[in-house]
Each structure stands twice: as C-alpha cells, then as structure tokens.
Amino acid sequence: MSKIRVLVTDDSAFMRKVITDILSSDPEIEVIDRARNGLECIEKCKQLNPDVLTLDIEMPVMNGLDALKSLMSDHPLPIVMLSSLTREGAEATIEALELGAFDFVTKPSGPISLDIHKVGDRLIERVKAASMAKARWKRTVPRPSIFKKLETKPASVQTPSPLSTATVPIVTPSTPNEIIKPPIRKNLGTRPRLVALGTSTGGPKALQVVLTAIPADFPAPIAIVQHMPAGFTKSLAQRLNTLSQIRVTEVVDGEILEPGTAYIAPGGYHFEVRHVNGRLQAHLHQEEPRGGHRPSVDTLFESVSRLTNVDKWAIIMTGMGNDGTKGLKMMKELDSVTSIVEDESTCVVYGMPRSAALAGLADHVAPVDKIPELLCKLVH
C-alpha cells in the first residue's frame, strides 16, 4: 500500500523538523518536502501534488489563509491547519474551515511549541483522516465564488405558518464584534420544543449551511455539540451569528434555552439540557471526556432523552467516529424523537452519520443543504 504523501509548511525550521518527525514516525505517512511560507507552499503543491498538506496560519511572505484561498481555487487538496490558541488564531482557524480546510490541530504553546509532541497523535490522526476522505472531501470544497459570499446574510428557508415574533429586550454585546439578536419566545401553554445537533470534522462548514438557512422565527432552541477544543467555539458561534438570522451563541451554564437561538457547547465542557420550572436550561460540566470528546454528543443526547413533555428532534452530521449513536439510541428508547442524519454524499467524513444509520436510528437521511428545509417542516 502506498504511503500518504504529506507536505509540511511552517515558517519555523524547528517546527518543520518536529512536525516532520512526528508524521514520519507513522509507517503509513511520508513527508515528501517542507515549505517555509505560503508562497513556497503553493509552488511545491503544484510541483509535488501531495496527498495532504499541513499548513501553519501565521507566516511571513504569504500567510496560511492567503495560501489556503489560492490552493482552494487553483489546486484543491485536503489541508490540516496548525493554529495557535489566541483569539486571533481561533478566528483565523474558523475562517480557514469556512474556506475549505479539512480540519485543524492546535499548537499547545504558541507559534513555536516545544511541546508540539503533545498533539502528535491528533496530528497523525487528522492527516490520515484527510487522506482517507480525499475523494469525498473534494465534493464538499466550496466553490471560489463562496469566498465573496461569506460576509453576506443568506435568504431564509420559506416555512409554513410563521410564528409570533414577540421579542425580549436586546442585551448589550459582550464584545464589539458580537451581534446580539433577541430570541423568539415560545407561546405560553405549549410544550417546549428542542432540537439537539451533533457534528465533528467538517462540522463548522456544515453548521454554516444549516444555521444560515433557518428563519428568525424558528420555534425551538437548537442545542449543538461541535467537537472543538476550548477557545475556538466562541469564535465559531460569533462567526455563525453574523451570518445567520437566528441568534447563535456559545452557551453559558444555567442559561434558559429560548426558541430562535442556537447554543453551541463551549470546548472543554459537556453540555446537558435540563427541565427546570417548565423551561429548558443548560447545564455545563467537566466530567471525564467520552470517547476522547468533551463536549460529547452522547452526553447531550442522553440528557435530552431524560426530558419529559418536550417535543424533540435530533440531527447527526459529518464527523469521525460514532459519537451520538448511543445517545440517539437512548432518546428513542425513552421517548419519542425524530432524527435526521446527514447523507454520505455531503459528509466530509462519513463516520458519525454512518454509525447512526447502520444502527437503524435514522428517520430521515438528507444532504446537508436539504436539512434546514426538512427540519423546519418537521418542527412546524
């Protein structure tokens, strides 16, 4: 079997050497060359045609984002970004995922991380996953025209019987860039409604497709687990909030979940939903990771399964592994729930949806761009 041919790009000679050593330690991976900046990276990609590229974000001459845009337009290939844990690094990483990067790995201690070996296993795993999903990934790469649309608010999905749009007072944004939208309060006397959604690799782009197509008067809160480390989920939520008609926020412990709002679990915390005085409330905790994940989709889904007198919908989208299958199974065993699983044709990685489908837990299977319309019809 041929090895996975990888090009490593980083402006630090030390980092290039260490990343090369980490990847080369796996017998299935071969580092074919190294590049010092984005411009050199582009030229070597054209010459060598690697299977996978690792790309640092902060580099001189041409940074990782500019190189990524060029490659996605002219020479698309699976790219694993290496990012710092700073706010600027998180924002750049979210943009990179929007532009078509396969996934990312965080440098533990800044641009030159002497302890990069701590994420060695994750880096190897991501490179292998990128190689395995190469054919499917190419079908999901955004067209160059999408780069011009990233700042444009898309039109909403047309849904029957719009609900009341009574609002609550607008809260002052916690940061200058955060857009706060008032949630849509449910009609008194009706059963609470809840959508629970889980995703992983490829999830940020899939969430953008789904959340930006949901209308502002959506009559249920959306509880979301996206596998991401601490420091990145807030940037993801803020970015999606600027693009969506519904409100999108990183959930806070004890927060009441309101219709017309999507709540993303913060990296490093499990997200559960509880029924308190007739209302849905978020509960965050840091119990042990499940299957290597915190937040865990199973943890969210299992908490939702224990809710009574609540109308429920569950969605599983692109991602590696099988997180969410156990939780969805419990949801179906304990109560009535309607599930939507992303179709293989649009998954960056067909792992989590495949697991749920093979377990016979999928009520509906749909491409990611059809999920918003289907969800709106089901919930209404």
C-alpha positions as CSV (number, residue, x, y, z in Angstrom):
1,M,0.0,0.0,0.0
2,S,1.4,3.4,-1.0
3,K,2.1,5.9,1.8
4,I,0.3,9.1,2.4
5,R,2.4,11.9,0.9
6,V,2.5,15.0,3.0
7,L,3.9,18.5,2.5
8,V,4.7,20.3,5.8
9,T,4.5,24.1,5.8
10,D,5.7,26.3,8.7
11,D,8.0,29.4,8.9
12,S,9.9,27.9,11.9
13,A,12.7,25.5,10.9
14,F,12.3,23.9,14.4
15,M,8.6,23.3,13.9
16,R,9.1,21.9,10.4
17,K,11.6,19.4,11.7
18,V,9.5,18.3,14.7
19,I,6.2,18.0,12.7
20,T,8.1,16.0,10.1
21,D,9.5,13.7,12.8
22,I,6.0,13.2,14.3
23,L,4.4,12.4,11.0
24,S,7.3,10.2,9.8
25,S,7.0,8.1,13.0
26,D,3.9,6.6,11.4
27,P,4.7,3.9,8.8
28,E,1.8,5.0,6.7
29,I,3.0,8.6,6.2
30,E,5.8,10.0,4.2
31,V,6.8,13.7,4.4
32,I,7.9,14.5,0.8
33,D,9.0,18.0,1.4
34,R,8.8,21.1,3.6
35,A,7.9,24.8,2.8
36,R,8.8,28.0,4.7
37,N,5.8,30.2,3.8
38,G,2.6,30.2,1.8
39,L,4.1,31.2,-1.5
40,E,6.7,28.4,-1.4
41,C,3.9,26.0,-0.3
42,I,1.8,26.8,-3.3
43,E,4.7,26.2,-5.7
44,K,5.6,22.9,-4.1
45,C,2.0,21.7,-4.1
46,K,1.9,22.3,-7.8
47,Q,5.2,20.5,-8.4
48,L,4.8,17.6,-6.0
49,N,1.0,17.1,-5.8
50,P,0.9,15.9,-2.2
51,D,-2.0,13.9,-0.8
52,V,-2.3,16.1,2.3
53,L,-0.9,19.4,3.3
54,T,-0.2,20.7,6.9
55,L,-0.3,24.5,6.9
56,D,0.6,27.0,9.6
57,I,-1.6,30.1,9.7
58,E,1.0,32.7,10.9
59,M,3.8,33.0,8.3
60,P,5.8,35.8,6.5
61,V,5.7,36.5,2.7
62,M,2.3,34.8,2.5
63,N,0.3,33.6,5.4
64,G,-1.7,30.4,5.7
65,L,-5.1,31.9,5.0
66,D,-3.9,33.5,1.7
67,A,-2.2,30.3,0.7
68,L,-5.4,28.4,1.5
69,K,-7.6,30.6,-0.6
70,S,-5.2,30.3,-3.6
71,L,-5.0,26.5,-3.3
72,M,-8.7,26.0,-2.9
73,S,-9.2,28.0,-6.2
74,D,-6.4,26.5,-8.3
75,H,-5.1,23.3,-6.7
76,P,-7.6,22.0,-4.0
77,L,-6.3,19.3,-1.7
78,P,-7.0,18.3,1.9
79,I,-5.4,20.7,4.3
80,V,-4.8,20.3,8.0
81,M,-4.2,23.7,9.6
82,L,-2.0,24.3,12.6
83,S,-3.3,27.1,14.8
84,S,-2.4,29.0,18.0
85,L,-4.8,29.2,20.9
86,T,-5.0,33.0,20.7
87,R,-8.3,34.8,19.9
88,E,-6.8,35.9,16.6
89,G,-5.7,32.3,15.9
90,A,-9.1,31.0,16.7
91,E,-10.8,33.5,14.4
92,A,-8.4,32.7,11.6
93,T,-9.0,29.0,12.1
94,I,-12.7,29.3,11.8
95,E,-12.2,31.3,8.5
96,A,-9.9,28.6,7.3
97,L,-12.5,25.9,7.9
98,E,-15.1,28.0,6.0
99,L,-12.7,28.3,3.1
100,G,-12.3,24.6,2.8
101,A,-9.6,23.4,5.2
102,F,-10.2,19.8,6.2
103,D,-9.5,20.2,9.9
104,F,-7.1,21.8,12.4
105,V,-4.7,21.0,15.2
106,T,-3.8,23.5,17.9
107,K,-0.2,24.2,18.8
108,P,-0.1,23.8,22.6
109,S,2.1,26.8,23.4
110,G,2.2,29.3,20.6
111,P,3.7,29.5,17.1
112,I,6.9,27.7,18.3
113,S,5.6,25.0,20.5
114,L,8.4,23.0,22.1
115,D,5.7,20.6,23.4
116,I,4.1,20.0,20.0
117,H,4.5,16.3,20.6
118,K,1.5,16.6,23.0
119,V,-0.7,16.8,19.9
120,G,1.3,14.4,17.8
121,D,-1.3,11.6,17.9
122,R,-4.1,14.0,16.9
123,L,-2.0,15.4,14.0
124,I,-1.3,11.9,12.7
125,E,-5.0,11.0,13.1
126,R,-6.1,14.1,11.2
127,V,-3.6,13.6,8.3
128,K,-4.8,10.0,7.9
129,A,-8.4,11.0,8.0
130,A,-7.8,13.7,5.5
131,S,-6.2,11.2,3.1
132,M,-9.0,8.6,3.6
133,A,-11.7,11.2,2.9
134,K,-9.9,12.9,0.0
135,A,-12.4,11.8,-2.7
136,R,-15.4,12.8,-0.6
137,W,-13.8,16.0,0.6
138,K,-13.3,17.2,-2.9
139,R,-17.0,17.1,-3.5
140,T,-17.5,19.4,-0.5
141,V,-14.9,22.0,-1.2
142,P,-16.5,25.4,-1.5
143,R,-16.5,27.0,-5.0
144,P,-14.3,30.1,-5.4
145,S,-17.5,32.2,-5.6
146,I,-18.3,31.3,-2.0
147,F,-15.4,33.4,-0.8
148,K,-17.3,36.6,-1.9
149,K,-20.4,35.4,-0.1
150,L,-19.0,34.7,3.4
151,E,-20.0,38.2,4.6
152,T,-23.5,38.0,3.0
153,K,-26.5,37.1,5.0
154,P,-28.3,34.3,3.1
155,A,-32.1,34.2,2.5
156,S,-34.2,32.2,4.9
157,V,-35.9,29.0,4.1
158,Q,-39.6,29.5,3.4
159,T,-41.6,27.8,6.0
160,P,-45.4,27.5,6.6
161,S,-47.3,29.3,9.3
162,P,-44.7,31.8,10.7
163,L,-45.0,32.0,14.5
164,S,-45.2,35.1,16.6
165,T,-42.0,37.1,16.7
166,A,-42.5,38.7,20.1
167,T,-39.1,39.6,21.4
168,V,-37.3,40.3,24.6
169,P,-35.1,43.4,25.3
170,I,-31.8,43.4,23.4
171,V,-28.8,42.8,25.6
172,T,-25.6,44.8,25.1
173,P,-23.0,42.8,23.2
174,S,-20.2,41.3,25.4
175,T,-17.7,42.1,22.7
176,P,-17.7,44.8,20.0
177,N,-17.9,42.1,17.2
178,E,-20.8,40.2,18.7
179,I,-24.2,40.7,17.2
180,I,-27.0,40.0,19.7
181,K,-30.4,39.0,18.4
182,P,-33.4,38.7,20.7
183,P,-34.7,35.1,20.9
184,I,-38.2,34.2,19.9
185,R,-40.2,33.4,23.0
186,K,-42.5,30.4,22.7
187,N,-46.2,30.7,23.1
188,L,-47.3,30.1,26.7
189,G,-49.2,26.9,27.3
190,T,-47.4,24.9,24.6
191,R,-45.0,22.0,25.1
192,P,-41.3,23.1,24.9
193,R,-39.6,22.1,21.7
194,L,-35.9,21.2,21.3
195,V,-33.5,20.4,18.5
196,A,-30.3,18.6,19.5
197,L,-27.5,18.5,17.0
198,G,-24.0,16.8,16.9
199,T,-21.2,17.1,14.5
200,S,-17.4,16.9,14.3
201,T,-14.9,17.0,11.4
202,G,-16.4,19.2,8.7
203,G,-18.9,20.5,11.1
204,P,-18.2,24.2,11.1
205,K,-18.9,24.4,7.3
206,A,-22.0,22.1,7.7
207,L,-23.3,24.3,10.6
208,Q,-22.9,27.3,8.4
209,V,-25.0,25.7,5.7
210,V,-27.7,24.7,8.1
211,L,-28.0,27.6,10.6
212,T,-27.8,30.3,8.0
213,A,-30.9,28.8,6.2
214,I,-33.1,28.7,9.3
215,P,-35.6,31.6,9.6
216,A,-35.6,34.0,12.6
217,D,-38.9,32.8,13.8
218,F,-37.8,29.2,14.2
219,P,-39.9,27.9,17.1
220,A,-37.3,25.8,19.0
221,P,-33.9,26.3,20.6
222,I,-31.1,24.3,18.9
223,A,-28.5,22.7,21.3
224,I,-25.3,21.9,19.5
225,V,-22.2,19.9,20.2
226,Q,-19.3,20.5,17.7
227,H,-16.1,18.7,18.6
228,M,-13.6,21.6,19.2
229,P,-11.1,22.5,21.8
230,A,-11.5,25.3,24.3
231,G,-11.0,28.8,22.8
232,F,-12.5,28.0,19.3
233,T,-16.2,27.5,19.9
234,K,-16.8,31.1,20.9
235,S,-15.2,32.3,17.6
236,L,-17.3,29.8,15.8
237,A,-20.5,31.0,17.4
238,Q,-19.7,34.6,16.8
239,R,-19.0,34.0,13.2
240,L,-22.2,32.0,12.6
241,N,-24.2,34.6,14.5
242,T,-23.1,37.3,11.9
243,L,-24.2,35.1,9.1
244,S,-27.5,33.7,10.5
245,Q,-31.0,35.2,11.0
246,I,-31.4,33.2,14.2
247,R,-29.2,34.0,17.2
248,V,-26.1,31.8,17.6
249,T,-24.1,31.9,20.8
250,E,-21.7,29.9,22.9
251,V,-24.0,28.5,25.7
252,V,-23.5,29.6,29.3
253,D,-24.1,27.4,32.4
254,G,-27.6,27.9,33.7
255,E,-28.8,29.7,30.6
256,I,-32.5,29.3,29.7
257,L,-32.8,28.0,26.2
258,E,-35.1,30.1,24.0
259,P,-36.6,29.4,20.6
260,G,-34.9,31.2,17.7
261,T,-31.4,30.6,19.2
262,A,-28.7,28.1,18.5
263,Y,-26.5,27.2,21.6
264,I,-23.0,25.8,20.9
265,A,-21.3,23.9,23.7
266,P,-18.0,25.5,24.8
267,G,-14.9,23.5,24.1
268,G,-13.8,21.5,27.2
269,Y,-17.3,21.3,28.7
270,H,-20.1,18.8,28.4
271,F,-23.4,20.3,27.5
272,E,-26.6,18.9,29.0
273,V,-30.2,20.2,28.9
274,R,-32.5,20.0,32.0
275,H,-36.1,20.8,32.6
276,V,-36.4,23.5,35.3
277,N,-39.7,25.0,36.3
278,G,-41.2,24.2,32.9
279,R,-38.3,25.7,30.9
280,L,-35.2,24.2,29.3
281,Q,-32.0,25.1,31.0
282,A,-28.3,24.5,30.0
283,H,-26.0,22.6,32.4
284,L,-22.3,22.6,31.7
285,H,-19.7,20.4,33.5
286,Q,-16.3,19.0,33.1
287,E,-16.7,15.3,33.8
288,E,-14.3,12.9,32.0
289,P,-14.3,13.0,28.2
290,R,-16.3,10.3,26.5
291,G,-14.6,8.6,23.6
292,G,-12.0,11.3,23.8
293,H,-14.6,14.1,23.4
294,R,-15.6,16.9,25.7
295,P,-18.1,18.1,24.7
296,S,-19.7,14.8,23.8
297,V,-22.7,14.4,21.5
298,D,-23.7,11.3,23.5
299,T,-23.8,13.3,26.7
300,L,-26.0,16.0,25.2
301,F,-28.4,13.4,23.6
302,E,-28.6,11.3,26.8
303,S,-29.6,14.4,28.8
304,V,-32.3,15.2,26.2
305,S,-33.6,11.6,26.4
306,R,-34.4,12.2,30.1
307,L,-36.6,15.2,29.4
308,T,-40.3,14.6,29.6
309,N,-43.2,16.5,28.0
310,V,-40.8,18.0,25.4
311,D,-41.1,17.7,21.6
312,K,-37.6,16.6,20.3
313,W,-35.6,16.4,17.1
314,A,-32.1,15.1,16.8
315,I,-29.5,15.7,14.0
316,I,-26.2,14.0,13.4
317,M,-23.9,15.5,10.7
318,T,-20.4,14.9,9.4
319,G,-17.7,13.7,11.7
320,M,-15.3,10.9,12.6
321,G,-16.2,8.0,14.9
322,N,-19.6,7.2,16.3
323,D,-20.3,9.9,18.9
324,G,-24.1,10.4,19.1
325,T,-25.2,6.9,18.3
326,K,-25.5,5.7,21.9
327,G,-27.3,8.9,22.9
328,L,-29.7,8.8,20.0
329,K,-30.5,5.2,20.8
330,M,-31.3,6.2,24.4
331,M,-33.5,9.0,23.1
332,K,-35.5,6.6,21.0
333,E,-35.8,4.0,23.8
334,L,-37.0,6.5,26.4
335,D,-39.2,8.9,24.4
336,S,-40.4,9.9,21.0
337,V,-37.8,11.7,18.9
338,T,-37.5,12.3,15.1
339,S,-33.9,12.0,13.8
340,I,-32.2,13.5,10.8
341,V,-28.8,12.0,9.6
342,E,-26.7,13.7,7.0
343,D,-26.4,11.8,3.7
344,E,-23.0,10.4,2.8
345,S,-22.9,12.5,-0.4
346,T,-22.2,15.7,1.5
347,C,-20.3,14.5,4.6
348,V,-16.6,15.5,4.8
349,V,-16.2,12.4,6.9
350,Y,-19.0,9.8,6.9
351,G,-18.4,8.4,10.4
352,M,-20.9,9.6,12.9
353,P,-23.8,9.7,10.4
354,R,-22.9,6.2,9.2
355,S,-22.8,4.8,12.7
356,A,-26.3,6.1,13.4
357,A,-27.7,4.9,10.1
358,L,-26.3,1.4,10.5
359,A,-27.8,1.2,13.9
360,G,-31.2,1.8,12.3
361,L,-31.7,5.2,14.1
362,A,-32.2,7.5,11.1
363,D,-35.8,8.5,10.5
364,H,-34.6,10.9,7.7
365,V,-31.4,11.0,5.6
366,A,-30.7,14.2,3.8
367,P,-27.8,16.1,2.1
368,V,-26.6,18.9,4.4
369,D,-28.2,21.6,2.2
370,K,-31.6,20.0,2.5
371,I,-31.5,19.6,6.3
372,P,-32.8,23.1,7.1
373,E,-35.9,22.9,5.0
374,L,-36.6,19.4,6.3
375,L,-36.1,20.4,9.9
376,C,-38.4,23.4,9.5
377,K,-41.2,21.3,8.1
378,L,-40.8,18.7,10.8
379,V,-40.8,21.2,13.7
380,H,-43.7,23.2,12.3
